[in-house]
C-alpha cells in the first residue's frame, strides 16, 4: 500500500446534482450562494485580458421551445446510434481493464456518458462499477483531492477516465500532464487513457466512433448534465482538502432532461449484442494522428486568429461557443448537414454568421470573437 496516498485523508462529498447516487457521485464542492454568474461580455473581456475561465461562471442559456423540441427530436432520432457508440467504448474499456475498475468522468460533458457506460456494463455484464465525476480544467489541471479520494476508497482498482467527445485534444493533453505529475508525486501508476463517445479530433485510442455526430447531451448545458454548472477553481473558495467547485441549479429541476436522456439511451441497450458491436478498432483505425489539430492550424492561419483556443471544433464544442462565449462566426462542412440543425437554430437566434468551409475535418467549428 502506498502510504503517501493516505497521509492526506479527503472527507466524503456532500450530495450534488439531480442524478441518482447509484448512477454517479459528484466529487465537487457546492458553490451555491458563494459566487454569481458573470454576463457574457464581461466574462469574455476578462478571459481575453488574462483572466481564467475557471474563475467565473457563465449565465445558463435558457433554451427556446423550438430549441427544446429539436433536442427531443434529436434524442429520438439518435438514441440507437448513441447507444451503439456507448456499447463499443464500454466493451473496449472492459477488455482493457478487467472488472476491477472505477469509472471517472470528467465533469461535466463526461458525466452523462460515464453514466451510460456504467449502465451498459451493468445491463450486459452484470457489473456494478463505482462511478465518480471530477473536475479537470485547462491551465489548472485535474482535481488532485478527487483522485486521492477515489484511490483512498477503491485502491487498487484501475481508474478509467471518460469524457463526452474530443475537440482539438486540449483536455487529453491536460489529462496526460496531470497523470504524469500525480504519478511522480505519489509514486503511482494512473493510466491517462481517455475514453470518449466520439473522437473526431483523432486524439485518443479509446472511442465509440470518430464521426463528428450530434450527441444530444451536447445540445444543452446543466439541464442535461445533472443540473451542475461547469467546474470552478478559485483558491478563495476552495480550501486545502476540498474538491473543485460547481453550482447546483436546483431552480431548474422542472426543466431538467438529464435523466430522460440517460433513460432513453439506456433502453436501446436491449437491442445491442456485445458480440456484434464490431468491437475493438484495429491498430490502424485507432491510431492517434491529431488530424483535427493539424486542420485547425490551417484555419488559424487563414483567418488570422491569434490564439488557437479561439477555434472550437466539432459539434459539441461549437454548441458550447454558441451557448456561453461570444462567437464571431461558425464554419460548417456543408449547409445541408442534418447533424447541424441545432447549430443553425442557435446561429439564427444569436445573429451569428455561418460560412461553408469544405473539407473540414469536423462537421463544424465555432470561432470566438477576438476582443481587441
N, C-alpha and C positions, 0 to 999 in steps of 0.2 A: 504493500500500500504506500502511495506517495504522500508523506506527511505534509509536504508543502501545501497540498490542496486543502488540508483540513485545519490549517492554522488560522484561517480567516472564515469562520462559520457564517453562512448567509441565512438570515431568517426567512421563514415561509412567506410567499407573496399573499397579499390580500386579493380576494376575488375581483375580477375585472372583465368587462365586456359582456356580450349577450349570448355567447356560445355556451353550451353545456360544458362543465368541467370534465365530463367524460370525453369530450372532443379535443379540448386544448386547455392548457393553463398558461395564461399570460404572465411572463416574468417582467412586469412593468410596474412602476410606481404611478398611482393615480394622481394626476396633477390638477384635478377639478378644483377651482377656486384659487389656484396658485398662479395661473397665468391666463392671459386673454389672447384671443386670436388677433393677428395683425392684418390690416387690409392689404390687398394685392399690390397696389402701387408702392406703399411704404416698405413692404416686405421685399419687393423686387429691388428697390433702391438700396436697401440695407445689404442684401445678398451681393449685389454688383459693386458695392463700395467696400467689400471686405468682411461683412457680417456673415455668420454661418447659418445655413438654412435650418440646422437642428436646434437653434436657439429661439425660433419663432414658430408659431402655428398659423397656417392659412385659414381663412374663413371657409367653412364647409360649403361646397356647392349644393344648392337646393335644386334638384332636377325638376324640369317641367313635366307635365303629364305626358306630353308627346315623347319626351326622352325616356321616361319610366316605361311607357308602353313598348318602346323599342328594346329596352332591357329585357322585358318579359318575353317578347317575341324572339330575341336572340337566344335567350336561355332555352326556350323550347326547341329552336332550330339546331342549336349546337350541343345539346346535352349529351348525346351519344358520342359525338366526336371528342368532347372534353373527357368523358368517362374512359374512352379508349386510351387517350394520352395518359390519363392517371394510371390506368392498368399497366401500360407499358413501363412507365417510370417506376411504379411500385414494385413490379417484378424484377426490374434491374437492381434496385437497392436491396431487395431481399436476397437475390442471388449473390450480391457483392458482400453484404454484411452479416447474413445469417439472422436468426431470430432474436439475438441478444442485442437489441438496438434501441436507441432513443431518437425519435423524430424531433428535429429542432427547426421550426420555421422562422424565417426572417420576417419580422413584422414590418409593414402589415400585409403587403401583397402575397407573401408566402403563406400566411395563416390559413386562408380557405383551402389552398392546395395541400398543405400539410394535413388538414382535417380529412380531405378526400382520400389521401394516401392511407391515412390511419384507418378510415372506414373500409377501404378496399381490402387491406390486409386482414382486417377482422372478418369481412364477409367471405373472402376467398381462401384464407389460410388459417382462420380461427386464431389469429394473433392479435392480442390487445396490447399495443405498444404505447408506452408513455409518449406524450406529445406536448412540447412547450413552444411558445412563441417568444422570441427575444429580439432585442434591438441591435441593428448594425447601421452605422452612419458613415457616409463618405467623408473622409477627412477627420473622423473621430474614432473609427474602429468599431469593434464588437463590444457588447456589454460583458465585461470580464466577470462581474459578480453573477450574472445569469449563468455563464458557463461553469463557474465554481459551484453554484447551487446544484446544477444538473449532475455534475460529477460527484459531488458530495452525497447525492441521493441515489445515484444509479451506477456508480463505478463498479465493475469495469466495462459496462456496456458501451458499444460503439455509438458515436453521435453521427447522425446523417442530417446535414443541413439541407433545407428546402426553400426555394423561392418560387414566385409565380412564373417569371419569364426572364429572359436576358434582353438588354438593350445593347449598349456598346461594351458591356462587361465590366463596368466600374465596380459594382458590388462584388463580382467574382474576384477582382484584384484586391479589394479591401479585405475580403474573407481570407484569401491566400496569405496576405501580410499579417493579418490578425492571428491566424493559426500558427504561423512561424514564431511570432513574438510570444504567444501563450505557451507554446511547446518549449521554447528556450527558457522562459521564466519559471515554469512549473515542472520541467523535465517530464513532459507528457507527449503523447502521440495523437493529437487531434488530426483527423482526416479532413482536409479542406475541400473535399468533393462537394459540389453544389448540384443538387438535383432540381430540375425545373420542369414545368409542364411544356413550355415552348422555348426553344433556343435559336431564334432567328439570327442572332449575332455570331453563332458558331464559336462560343467561348466556354462551353462546358462539355463534359463527356457523358453526363447522365441526364437524359431528357426524354420527354414523351414524343415530341415532334420538333422539326426545325422550321415548320411552316409558321409564318407570322399571321396567325389567325386570331379572331376575336374571342378572347376568354371573357365570358360575361362579367366576371368579378373585376375586370379592368375598367368597366364602364362607370362605376360609381366609386365613392370614397368610403367613409366609415360605415355607411348603411349596408354594405355588402362584406364588410370586414370585421364584424363583431362589435360595431359602434365604437371602435378605438381609433384615435387620431394617428397621424404619422408620429414617429417617436422623437423625443426631445432629449438633448443632453445639455443641461446648464448647471454649472458647479454650485451656483447659489441655491438651486432647488434639489439637487441630488447629493445626498450625504455618502460617506465612505462605504457603508455596506448596503446601500440601496441600489435598486435597478434603475436603468434609464427610465424616463417618464413618458406618459401619454395622457391625453384627455379621454374620458369615457363619456360619450354623448348620450346619456340616459334620456335626454329630452327628445331624442329621435326614435325611441323604441317603437312608436306607432308606425313608422315608415321603414323600419329595417327589413332587409330582404336577405340577410346573411344566412339564416337557417333554411329559408326557401331555396336559395342557391345550392347549399350543401345537399339538402334532401332530394332536390330534382336530379342532380347528377348521380347521387348515390343509388337511386332507383335503377339507373341504367346498368349498374354492375351486374345485375341479373342476366343481362344479355351477353356478358363477356366470359370467355373461357381462357384461363391463363395459358393453356397450350396453343391457343390460336391467335395470340396477340403479336406474332411476328417479333418476338421479344428482342433479345439483345442485338443492338446495332452492330454491324461488322466494324472492325477497327477503322476501316476507311470512312464509313458513314459517321462514326462518332469522333473523327479527328477534330481537334481544336485548331481552327485556322485563323481565328479573329477576322474572318472575312468582312463582318459588319463594320468593325472599327476602321478597316482599310478604306471602305467606301465612304465613311463619314469624313475622312481626311480630305477626300476629293470635294465633298460638299462644302467643307470648311473653307477650302481654297477658293472655290467658285464664288461663294457668297461673301467672302472677306469677313468670316466670323472669328473674333479674336480668341475665343475660348471654346474648345470642342464640347465642353459641358453645356453649352447653349444649344447643342443639337441633341434632341431626344428621339431616338429611333425606335420604330416598332409601334404597333397599335397600343400596347399598354402604356408606353412612355409618352406617346403623343396625346393620349387621353389625359394623362396627368398634367401635361403642359397646359392643355385647354381648361382643365378644372382648377389649377392652382398656381399658374405662372402667368406672365404677360406674353402671349405668343405674338410673333411678328408675322409668321406665315406657316402653312403646313404643306409639305411636299408629299405627293401621292404617286404610287407607281402607275395607277390608272384611275381616272374619274369613275369608271364603270365598276370598280372593285366592290363587290357586295359586302365584304367584311368591313367597309368603311362608312356604313350608314350613320352610325352614331357620331363619327368624326365630322362628317358633312353637316350633321344637325348642330353640333356644338359650334362649328365654324360659322354657320349661318346665324346662330344665336348671338355670337360674340363679335361678328363682323371681321372674322379672320380670313385673309385671302388664301385660296387653295391653288397650288401650282402642280401641274403634272410633271413628273421627273422620271422618264422611262429608265428601265434597267436599274431601279433602286433595289438594293439587297433586301430591304424591308418593304412592307406594304405602304408604310408612310413614315414621315419624320416630322416632328414639331420643332420649330426654331424659335427660341426665346428672343424677345426683343432686347437689343443692346441699348441700355440707357447710358447716354454719354455723360 
